[in-house]
């Protein structure tokens, strides 16, 4: 089974103080145990770093710690799905066709990676966002 994780799941899984840590961490544990093929989108790596380094937690997560968390918990476990220019264009075309704008664009990029990789599951804490940006993949979107 192929499982692609979005930023919301990765951040919650790596930050113990996150309210959804208890729901997200088991997915990371299962990925470590190789219970499924774990995937992430290239964009998700950058977005996860951005969120970790600005998360309103005490103590703050510094740049070096955020980078280490991603390296050890994502890059060391997951296949990184690269998006090409045509993938970005397709995601933007879909956003426009669906009448969507703003931050859902980033979800659309992860959805494009899921579609391109033919995943069985896209796991997220933002199920409704993904159902909007990837309606044809709605049966593969799993709320964590």
HELIX and SHEET records of a PDB file:
HELIX    1   1 UNK A    7  UNK A   14  1                                   8    
HELIX    2   2 UNK A   21  UNK A   32  1                                  12    
HELIX    3   3 UNK A   42  UNK A   54  1                                  13    
HELIX    4   4 UNK A   63  UNK A   70  1                                   8    
HELIX    5   5 UNK A   71  UNK A   75  3                                   5    
HELIX    6   6 UNK A   85  UNK A   98  1                                  14    
HELIX    7   7 UNK A  104  UNK A  117  1                                  14    
HELIX    8   8 UNK A  127  UNK A  133  1                                   7    
HELIX    9   9 UNK A  135  UNK A  140  5                                   6    
SHEET    1   A 5 UNK A  79  UNK A  81  0                                        
SHEET    2   A 5 UNK A  37  UNK A  41  1                                        
SHEET    3   A 5 UNK A   2  UNK A   5  1                                        
SHEET    4   A 5 UNK A 121  UNK A 124  1                                        
SHEET    5   A 5 UNK A 141  UNK A 143  1                                        
END                                                                             
